[in-house]
Amino acid sequence: MSDLFAIRVASSPDSEVLFGMNINGVPNEGQSILRIPAQKDPQWKVVEATFMELPQHTHTYEVLLSKAKQYWGAHMGLNEKGVCIGVTATRTKVKLPATDSGLTAYDLLRLALERSDSAKAAVKEITELSQQFGVNPLMHFAGKQERSSFSFLITDRKHIYVLEFVGAEWAYQEIKADVAVLSGEMVLEEDLHGQSEGLKQWALDKRWYKEDKPFNFHQVFGKAGVLSKHKKGKRQLLIEKALDNLQGDYTVKGLMELLSSHKKVGKKFKPSSSTDKDLCKHANKNTPWQTNNSVVVNIRQKVEDNVCWFTGTSTPSMSLYKPFFIPGDNIYEGLFKEATLLKNDSLWWRHESFQRLVSLNFKRNRPGFEQERVEIQERLLQTEELFRIEKADSYMRNKLSEDSLKIHMKKILEWEFEIKKHYRSLGQFTPVYKGYVKQLNQEVTAAIE
């Protein structure tokens, strides 16, 4: 389940909203960062979504996406109008049947970004598409199939919405607070601003709700026993506390550091014993999920100044956030190397090979590249800020994106080479962890060329 948040930045003269997300999943499910161009009167009149076809719009917007190869849709994205959406699976009491029809949460997200010019319009698009074509609850494909309810965090520079689905039924609320957090648990309660027509009747038929009591979305559909005494999920509380510790000083750099953080800092941290208390998740035998991509989006007053910072890799604590802009002429779908379910020479799998090597002796291996990684990240942040101030044209901004990708790939190879020169696997790993990493590698049998 992914972690995501949106923040209104009242203290900044430039930013309106900051969006952050760690896309968590099974370790061998690579994420790709891709650009889909805008289209007017597209050649193909039909959209081939994950399980079904539907009519294409006569006009679609340019979008940046983070997605897995096996999905048509995406986990998160930003469009040319400054609409940003992320989605996460959520725990509910609802048992969802298997089906090979309908639109997945990821399909709904991509369609909404391609067709919506505001956050409010995206809410409308998702709910109408779900009613017209049905909902498919499948959320994960790699290794195992899971059916789940799901929640969207939808924002533009003025508005933040949470839209939650239980099966085909839904409810949404515009968030007036400065911070909204989603992390695997339902958050909507009584003050709903919209809901599906059959929502209450379905709850009545299931005997989860009595008409003489207030309709509390979370209490009616939420899974019992997963909330803390604060009536929130433990992961949600963890993120809220981390954001509170920033004391209102919300910056892109600060959110990158937050999304890359672990409960134990420095040499005390070991990937082999990473837990759900780490915001940057590392997979191991006890915690079989990892952060497969990390994103910070700066939604500014002018849409041409918006910037989407993707790692495009797992484990942001060992990666680099790279800036991407709209309009752009890079990372096009079909031209940029995507991560597949088998190892290939994509950015994601190159980094994955590197981070698994580092993790076998994290205490010894990480210091060899960490300082340089931090320095490169700082230079990228400073350059992007300078480009904004000097109103650099799209050519210069897109060159920064291209250069950051090249630098990252080059550094992965250099850092990996240095580690292998002095390689000793003995150290912080346990035999169990080494066996776990070996098993992960055997599951993706094609070697990196």
RODO-2510 file (C-alpha; in nm, 4 decimals, decimal comma):
residues 449
     n   res          X          Y          Z
     1     m     0,0000     0,0000     0,0000
     2     s     0,1334     0,3381    -0,0995
     3     d     0,1856     0,6491     0,1130
     4     l     0,0786     0,9857    -0,0246
     5     f     0,0052     1,3363     0,0934
     6     a    -0,0806     1,6835    -0,0336
     7     i     0,0132     2,0075     0,1433
     8     r    -0,1004     2,3654     0,0923
     9     v     0,2072     2,5839     0,1240
    10     a     0,0793     2,9188     0,2459
    11     s     0,4256     3,0444     0,3429
    12     s     0,5734     3,0059    -0,0068
    13     p     0,5357     3,2887    -0,2607
    14     d     0,5748     3,0330    -0,5401
    15     s     0,4251     2,6951    -0,4507
    16     e     0,0541     2,6448    -0,4056
    17     v     0,0511     2,2699    -0,3300
    18     l     0,3208     2,0108    -0,2700
    19     f     0,2337     1,6467    -0,3411
    20     g     0,4445     1,3559    -0,2181
    21     m     0,4122     0,9822    -0,2704
    22     n     0,6026     0,6610    -0,2064
    23     i     0,4676     0,3931    -0,4385
    24     n     0,5041     0,0686    -0,2434
    25     g     0,4744    -0,2755    -0,3947
    26     v     0,6265    -0,6184    -0,4289
    27     p     1,0048    -0,6032    -0,4905
    28     n     1,0125    -0,7302    -0,8491
    29     e     0,7327    -0,5045    -0,9741
    30     g     0,9294    -0,2311    -1,1472
    31     q     0,7929     0,1185    -1,1942
    32     s     0,8514     0,3241    -1,5073
    33     i     0,8280     0,7009    -1,5464
    34     l     0,6614     0,7880    -1,8754
    35     r     0,5246     1,0809    -2,0719
    36     i     0,2053     1,0508    -2,2769
    37     p     0,1673     1,3375    -2,5274
    38     a    -0,1487     1,5408    -2,5730
    39     q    -0,3682     1,4334    -2,8617
    40     k    -0,6261     1,6098    -3,0769
    41     d    -0,8497     1,3895    -3,2868
    42     p    -0,6324     1,0840    -3,2099
    43     q    -0,5777     0,8223    -3,4775
    44     w    -0,6966     0,5470    -3,2447
    45     k    -1,0590     0,6009    -3,1460
    46     v    -1,0573     0,3309    -2,8776
    47     v    -0,8664     0,3127    -2,5487
    48     e    -0,7365    -0,0363    -2,4666
    49     a    -0,7404    -0,0286    -2,0870
    50     t    -0,6282    -0,3202    -1,8706
    51     f    -0,9392    -0,5388    -1,9059
    52     m    -1,1606    -0,3574    -2,1541
    53     e    -1,1903    -0,1106    -2,4394
    54     l    -1,3712     0,2229    -2,4224
    55     p    -1,4146     0,5215    -2,6558
    56     q    -1,1272     0,7714    -2,6713
    57     h    -1,1848     1,1444    -2,6220
    58     t    -1,1296     1,3791    -2,9133
    59     h    -0,8713     1,5661    -2,7032
    60     t    -0,6411     1,4434    -2,4269
    61     y    -0,3861     1,6298    -2,2139
    62     e    -0,0134     1,5628    -2,1863
    63     v     0,0643     1,3593    -1,8728
    64     l     0,3606     1,2337    -1,6728
    65     l     0,2978     0,8931    -1,5170
    66     s     0,4510     0,6402    -1,2805
    67     k     0,3299     0,2969    -1,3838
    68     a     0,4149    -0,0712    -1,3986
    69     k     0,4580    -0,2309    -1,7404
    70     q     0,1713    -0,4759    -1,6967
    71     y    -0,0848    -0,2019    -1,6287
    72     w    -0,2352     0,0314    -1,8844
    73     g    -0,3120     0,2744    -1,6050
    74     a    -0,0813     0,4328    -1,3494
    75     h    -0,0192     0,4687    -0,9755
    76     m     0,0199     0,8459    -0,9972
    77     g     0,0583     1,1252    -1,2463
    78     l     0,0559     1,4960    -1,3297
    79     n    -0,1038     1,6574    -1,6353
    80     e    -0,0408     1,9771    -1,8280
    81     k    -0,3216     2,1572    -1,6419
    82     g    -0,1564     2,0988    -1,3039
    83     v    -0,3882     1,8170    -1,1944
    84     c    -0,2029     1,5589    -0,9830
    85     i    -0,3502     1,2251    -0,8714
    86     g    -0,2229     0,9313    -0,6665
    87     v    -0,4001     0,6128    -0,5613
    88     t    -0,3480     0,3544    -0,2898
    89     a    -0,5181     0,0305    -0,1910
    90     t    -0,7217     0,0556     0,1314
    91     r    -0,8314    -0,1976     0,3912
    92     t    -1,2070    -0,2415     0,4224
    93     k    -1,4482    -0,5085     0,5438
    94     v    -1,5828    -0,5482     0,1889
    95     k    -1,5076    -0,8784     0,0155
    96     l    -1,4602    -0,8115    -0,3537
    97     p    -1,5293    -1,0763    -0,6202
    98     a    -1,2828    -1,1562    -0,8979
    99     t    -1,3775    -1,0204    -1,2389
   100     d    -1,2140    -0,9803    -1,5789
   101     s    -1,4074    -0,6654    -1,6721
   102     g    -1,4320    -0,3038    -1,5616
   103     l    -1,1754    -0,0284    -1,5076
   104     t    -0,9021    -0,0673    -1,2464
   105     a    -0,8066     0,2114    -1,0082
   106     y    -0,4960     0,2681    -1,2217
   107     d    -0,7056     0,2930    -1,5405
   108     l    -0,9369     0,5468    -1,3772
   109     l    -0,6402     0,7556    -1,2648
   110     r    -0,4817     0,7746    -1,6106
   111     l    -0,8108     0,8439    -1,7861
   112     a    -0,8902     1,1251    -1,5422
   113     l    -0,5503     1,2882    -1,5964
   114     e    -0,5815     1,2668    -1,9744
   115     r    -0,9299     1,4228    -1,9700
   116     s    -0,9509     1,6665    -1,6742
   117     d    -0,8508     2,0324    -1,6500
   118     s    -0,9033     2,0599    -1,2721
   119     a    -0,9128     1,8444    -0,9602
   120     k    -1,2906     1,8825    -0,9401
   121     a    -1,3250     1,7697    -1,3021
   122     a    -1,1067     1,4662    -1,2247
   123     v    -1,3393     1,3616    -0,9410
   124     k    -1,6322     1,3885    -1,1812
   125     e    -1,4503     1,1949    -1,4541
   126     i    -1,3530     0,9060    -1,2245
   127     t    -1,6981     0,8674    -1,0719
   128     e    -1,8772     0,8853    -1,4063
   129     l    -1,6407     0,6353    -1,5699
   130     s    -1,6861     0,3950    -1,2777
   131     q    -2,0642     0,4136    -1,3124
   132     q    -2,0557     0,3725    -1,6893
   133     f    -1,8012     0,0917    -1,7229
   134     g    -1,7808    -0,0691    -1,3788
   135     v    -1,4846    -0,1119    -1,1445
   136     n    -1,2263    -0,3887    -1,1360
   137     p    -1,0753    -0,4212    -0,7861
   138     l    -0,7478    -0,5873    -0,8959
   139     m    -0,4592    -0,3800    -0,7603
   140     h    -0,1465    -0,5947    -0,8025
   141     f    -0,0328    -0,8440    -1,0649
   142     a     0,3308    -0,9324    -0,9939
   143     g     0,3681    -1,2505    -0,7954
   144     k     0,0143    -1,2495    -0,6611
   145     q    -0,3204    -1,0990    -0,7466
   146     e    -0,5001    -0,8925    -0,4864
   147     r    -0,8432    -0,7349    -0,4924
   148     s    -0,8835    -0,4224    -0,2886
   149     s    -1,0835    -0,1092    -0,2280
   150     f    -0,8872     0,2052    -0,3045
   151     s    -0,8542     0,5765    -0,2349
   152     f    -0,7512     0,8643    -0,4616
   153     l    -0,5780     1,1841    -0,3568
   154     i    -0,6603     1,4444    -0,6219
   155     t    -0,5198     1,7947    -0,6256
   156     d    -0,4476     2,1028    -0,8319
   157     r    -0,3052     2,4340    -0,7130
   158     k    -0,6315     2,5367    -0,5452
   159     h    -0,8157     2,2246    -0,4309
   160     i    -0,7479     1,8901    -0,2616
   161     y    -0,9972     1,6017    -0,2771
   162     v    -1,0082     1,2518    -0,1315
   163     l    -1,2208     1,0059    -0,3310
   164     e    -1,2666     0,6571    -0,1826
   165     f    -1,4121     0,3436    -0,3406
   166     v    -1,5605     0,0340    -0,1752
   167     g    -1,6345    -0,2000    -0,4606
   168     a    -1,8239     0,0045    -0,7196
   169     e    -1,9588     0,2506    -0,4597
   170     w    -1,7780     0,5728    -0,3723
   171     a    -1,7736     0,8922    -0,1702
   172     y    -1,5589     1,2040    -0,1805
   173     q    -1,4762     1,5115     0,0201
   174     e    -1,2938     1,8347    -0,0545
   175     i    -1,0225     1,8714     0,2090
   176     k    -1,0120     2,2153     0,3709
   177     a    -0,7198     2,1375     0,6029
   178     d    -0,3685     2,2266     0,4858
   179     v    -0,2507     1,8637     0,4910
   180     a    -0,4156     1,5455     0,3599
   181     v    -0,2580     1,2003     0,4096
   182     l    -0,3507     0,8579     0,2688
   183     s    -0,1776     0,5354     0,3663
   184     g    -0,3872     0,2237     0,3294
   185     e    -0,6769     0,3147     0,5593
   186     m    -1,0009     0,4936     0,4769
   187     v    -1,0119     0,8551     0,5947
   188     l    -1,3589     0,9852     0,5017
   189     e    -1,6150     1,0037     0,7806
   190     e    -1,9416     1,1999     0,7995
   191     d    -1,8963     1,5264     0,6098
   192     l    -1,9199     1,3839     0,2600
   193     h    -1,9503     1,6223    -0,0332
   194     g    -2,0679     1,3577    -0,2767
   195     q    -2,1469     0,9857    -0,2908
   196     s    -2,2730     0,7185    -0,5284
   197     e    -2,6470     0,6771    -0,5492
   198     g    -2,6500     0,3216    -0,4142
   199     l    -2,3961     0,3664    -0,1335
   200     k    -2,6294     0,3904     0,1676
   201     q    -2,8718     0,1284     0,0405
   202     w    -2,5862    -0,1169    -0,0126
   203     a    -2,4698    -0,0575     0,3448
   204     l    -2,8272    -0,1087     0,4688
   205     d    -2,8622    -0,4333     0,2742
   206     k    -2,5343    -0,5572     0,4278
   207     r    -2,6615    -0,4570     0,7757
   208     w    -2,3530    -0,2410     0,8278
   209     y    -2,5597     0,0727     0,8794
   210     k    -2,8832     0,1709     1,0522
   211     e    -3,0853     0,4620     0,9189
   212     d    -3,1408     0,6129     1,2639
   213     k    -2,7654     0,6742     1,3058
   214     p    -2,5265     0,9172     1,1319
   215     f    -2,3672     0,7742     0,8184
   216     n    -1,9950     0,7542     0,8921
   217     f    -1,8198     0,6211     0,5803
   218     h    -1,5162     0,4938     0,7692
   219     q    -1,7143     0,3252     1,0468
   220     v    -1,9529     0,1609     0,8000
   221     f    -1,6939     0,0179     0,5588
   222     g    -1,3604     0,0247     0,7423
   223     k    -1,1962    -0,2962     0,8519
   224     a    -1,2209    -0,3542     1,2253
   225     g    -0,9079    -0,3752     1,4346
   226     v    -0,6662    -0,1904     1,2052
   227     l    -0,6866     0,1576     1,3579
   228     s    -0,4938     0,3043     1,6486
   229     k    -0,6585     0,4631     1,9518
   230     h    -0,6510     0,7900     1,7548
   231     k    -0,8969     0,6403     1,5011
   232     k    -0,6328     0,6559     1,2293
   233     g    -0,4067     0,4001     1,0672
   234     k    -0,0643     0,3644     1,2277
   235     r     0,1099     0,4403     0,8988
   236     q    -0,1024     0,7522     0,8518
   237     l    -0,0084     0,8713     1,1996
   238     l     0,3583     0,8049     1,1246
   239     i     0,3446     1,0283     0,8166
   240     e     0,1452     1,3001     0,9915
   241     k     0,3993     1,3076     1,2744
   242     a     0,6881     1,3296     1,0266
   243     l     0,5164     1,6207     0,8518
   244     d     0,4434     1,7914     1,1868
   245     n     0,8147     1,7684     1,2698
   246     l     0,8838     1,9964     0,9719
   247     q     0,6939     2,2672     1,1661
   248     g     0,5344     2,4134     0,8563
   249     d     0,8659     2,4502     0,6712
   250     y     0,7537     2,2518     0,3688
   251     t     1,0051     2,2381     0,0835
   252     v     1,0717     1,9994    -0,2005
   253     k     1,4050     1,9052    -0,0443
   254     g     1,2461     1,8466     0,2962
   255     l     0,9803     1,6180     0,1494
   256     m     1,2426     1,4221    -0,0442
   257     e     1,4304     1,3639     0,2801
   258     l     1,1085     1,2646     0,4577
   259     l     1,0118     1,0103     0,1903
   260     s     1,3668     0,8693     0,2023
   261     s     1,3766     0,8356     0,5806
   262     h     1,4056     0,5393     0,8184
   263     k     1,3174     0,5118     1,1859
   264     k     1,6774     0,4183     1,2644
   265     v     1,9224     0,6683     1,1194
   266     g     2,2754     0,6379     0,9862
   267     k     2,4701     0,3228     1,0614
   268     k     2,1936     0,1848     1,2856
   269     f     1,9666     0,1158     0,9890
   270     k     1,9788    -0,2205     0,8084
   271     p     1,7619    -0,3119     0,5058
   272     s     1,7440    -0,6679     0,6388
   273     s     1,5457    -0,5436     0,9403
   274     s     1,3458    -0,2635     0,7761
   275     t     0,9900    -0,2366     0,9122
   276     d     0,6660    -0,0487     0,8513
   277     k     0,8057     0,2293     1,0683
   278     d     1,0371     0,3245     0,7798
   279     l     0,8862     0,5627     0,5248
   280     c     1,1407     0,4405     0,2679
   281     k     1,0512     0,0728     0,2657
   282     h     1,3066    -0,2021     0,2011
   283     a     1,1776    -0,5527     0,1355
   284     n     1,2874    -0,8420     0,3523
   285     k     1,1449    -1,1665     0,4821
   286     n     0,9276    -0,9907     0,7422
   287     t     0,8293    -0,6868     0,5335
   288     p     0,7717    -0,8142     0,1785
   289     w     0,7019    -0,4682     0,0300
   290     q     0,9373    -0,1972    -0,0825
   291     t     0,9143     0,1587    -0,2126
   292     n     0,9285     0,1116    -0,5914
   293     n     0,9197     0,4791    -0,6901
   294     s     0,9164     0,8052    -0,4973
   295     v     0,7675     1,1321    -0,6193
   296     v     0,7509     1,4958    -0,5101
   297     v     0,5410     1,7333    -0,7221
   298     n     0,5661     2,1106    -0,6919
   299     i     0,2350     2,2540    -0,8180
   300     r     0,2997     2,6229    -0,8734
   301     q     0,0932     2,9288    -0,9594
   302     k     0,1845     2,8997    -1,3276
   303     v     0,1345     2,5554    -1,4778
   304     e     0,4449     2,5908    -1,6948
   305     d     0,6497     2,6139    -1,3727
   306     n     0,5191     2,2852    -1,2303
   307     v     0,7863     2,0244    -1,1729
   308     c     0,7548     1,6533    -1,1014
   309     w     1,0536     1,4989    -0,9204
   310     f     1,0700     1,1212    -0,9810
   311     t     1,3302     0,8796    -0,8538
   312     g     1,2077     0,6339    -1,1181
   313     t     1,3631     0,3642    -0,8981
   314     s     1,3062     0,1823    -0,5716
   315     t     1,4559     0,2805    -0,2339
   316     p     1,4766     0,6626    -0,2556
   317     s     1,7335     0,6642     0,0257
   318     m     1,9833     0,5275    -0,2285
   319     s     1,8497     0,7082    -0,5348
   320     l     1,8204     1,0516    -0,6971
   321     y     1,5068     1,2561    -0,7596
   322     k     1,5090     1,3875    -1,1161
   323     p     1,3009     1,6838    -1,2428
   324     f     1,0483     1,6550    -1,5272
   325     f     0,8345     1,9246    -1,6816
   326     i     0,5307     1,9746    -1,9032
   327     p     0,5581     2,0392    -2,1935
   328     g     0,8438     1,7994    -2,2505
   329     d     1,0152     1,5898    -2,5160
   330     n     1,1589     1,3002    -2,3144
   331     i     1,0639     0,9695    -2,1467
   332     y     0,7920     0,9050    -2,4075
   333     e     0,6026     0,5789    -2,3784
   334     g     0,7456     0,3380    -2,6346
   335     l     1,0771     0,5264    -2,6589
   336     f     1,1980     0,5292    -2,2984
   337     k     1,3117     0,1901    -2,1665
   338     e     1,0442     0,0573    -1,9298
   339     a     1,0993    -0,1847    -1,6437
   340     t     0,9500    -0,5267    -1,7155
   341     l     0,8789    -0,8278    -1,4942
   342     l     1,2131    -0,9681    -1,6087
   343     k     1,5393    -0,7815    -1,5570
   344     n     1,6377    -0,5494    -1,8395
   345     d     1,8644    -0,2493    -1,8818
   346     s     1,6032     0,0051    -1,7743
   347     l     1,6878     0,2669    -1,5137
   348     w     1,4661     0,0878    -1,2608
   349     w     1,6369    -0,2508    -1,2947
   350     r     1,9869    -0,1028    -1,3096
   351     h     1,9235     0,0673    -0,9775
   352     e     1,7544    -0,2431    -0,8366
   353     s     2,0611    -0,4531    -0,9079
   354     f     2,2751    -0,1832    -0,7436
   355     q     2,0621    -0,1399    -0,4307
   356     r     2,0416    -0,5146    -0,3681
   357     l     2,4204    -0,5317    -0,3854
   358     v     2,4521    -0,2378    -0,1447
   359     s     2,1957    -0,3854     0,0945
   360     l     2,3925    -0,7064     0,1507
   361     n     2,6468    -0,4995     0,3433
   362     f     2,4717    -0,1652     0,3856
   363     k     2,6925    -0,0346     0,6660
   364     r     3,0083    -0,0833     0,4615
   365     n     2,8792    -0,0057     0,1113
   366     r     2,6602     0,3029     0,1541
   367     p     2,9302     0,5483     0,2740
   368     g     3,1177     0,4927    -0,0522
   369     f     2,8570     0,6853    -0,2531
   370     e     2,6253     0,8639    -0,0096
   371     q     2,8040     1,1989     0,0064
   372     e     2,8269     1,2243    -0,3720
   373     r     2,4595     1,1272    -0,4036
   374     v     2,3568     1,4082    -0,1651
   375     e     2,5738     1,6609    -0,3502
   376     i     2,4276     1,5680    -0,6899
   377     q     2,0746     1,5978    -0,5521
   378     e     2,1503     1,9429    -0,4134
   379     r     2,2881     2,0595    -0,7494
   380     l     1,9755     1,9379    -0,9298
   381     l     1,7524     2,1247    -0,6839
   382     q     1,9550     2,4440    -0,7154
   383     t     1,9612     2,4266    -1,0943
   384     e     1,5848     2,3773    -1,1174
   385     e     1,5251     2,6718    -0,8840
   386     l     1,7622     2,8900    -1,0883
   387     f     1,5795     2,7928    -1,4082
   388     r     1,2486     2,8952    -1,2497
   389     i     1,3825     3,2325    -1,1360
   390     e     1,5449     3,3047    -1,4720
   391     k     1,2399     3,1742    -1,6601
   392     a     1,4395     2,9217    -1,8581
   393     d     1,2726     2,7956    -2,1733
   394     s     1,1392     2,4438    -2,2228
   395     y     1,4551     2,3393    -2,4082
   396     m     1,6744     2,4133    -2,1047
   397     r     1,4318     2,2479    -1,8640
   398     n     1,4058     1,9337    -2,0705
   399     k     1,7838     1,9241    -2,1078
   400     l     1,8030     1,9250    -1,7273
   401     s     1,5718     1,6220    -1,7216
   402     e     1,7827     1,4390    -1,9801
   403     d     2,1085     1,5272    -1,8046
   404     s     1,9765     1,4093    -1,4682
   405     l     1,8830     1,0707    -1,6164
   406     k     2,2258     1,0333    -1,7761
   407     i     2,4045     1,1352    -1,4562
   408     h     2,2045     0,8897    -1,2480
   409     m     2,2630     0,5961    -1,4819
   410     k     2,6328     0,6794    -1,5021
   411     k     2,6668     0,7033    -1,1245
   412     i     2,4880     0,3733    -1,0673
   413     l     2,7476     0,2018    -1,2861
   414     e     3,0390     0,3839    -1,1190
   415     w     2,9185     0,3204    -0,7638
   416     e     2,8457    -0,0442    -0,8404
   417     f     3,1916    -0,0878    -0,9938
   418     e     3,3628     0,0546    -0,6839
   419     i     3,1627    -0,1694    -0,4508
   420     k     3,2422    -0,4809    -0,6540
   421     k     3,6140    -0,3921    -0,6547
   422     h     3,6223    -0,4212    -0,2765
   423     y     3,3241    -0,6486    -0,2365
   424     r     3,2671    -0,8475     0,0787
   425     s     2,9162    -0,9725     0,1413
   426     l     2,9966    -1,0529     0,5021
   427     g     2,8718    -0,7825     0,7332
   428     q     2,5257    -0,6676     0,8178
   429     f     2,3246    -0,9240     0,6281
   430     t     2,1885    -1,2396     0,7834
   431     p     2,1868    -1,5734     0,5966
   432     v     1,8080    -1,5437     0,5828
   433     y     1,8286    -1,2012     0,4175
   434     k     2,0940    -1,3137     0,1692
   435     g     1,8735    -1,6083     0,0754
   436     y     1,5750    -1,3762     0,0378
   437     v     1,7641    -1,1483    -0,2029
   438     k     1,8893    -1,4503    -0,3983
   439     q     1,5327    -1,5768    -0,4347
   440     l     1,4150    -1,2363    -0,5626
   441     n     1,6882    -1,2378    -0,8249
   442     q     1,6046    -1,5918    -0,9357
   443     e     1,2424    -1,4900    -0,9966
   444     v     1,3527    -1,2526    -1,2720
   445     t     1,5591    -1,4904    -1,4776
   446     a     1,6768    -1,2732    -1,7697
   447     a     2,0178    -1,1252    -1,7003
   448     i     2,0919    -0,7573    -1,7443
   449     e     2,2896    -0,7199    -2,0630
***
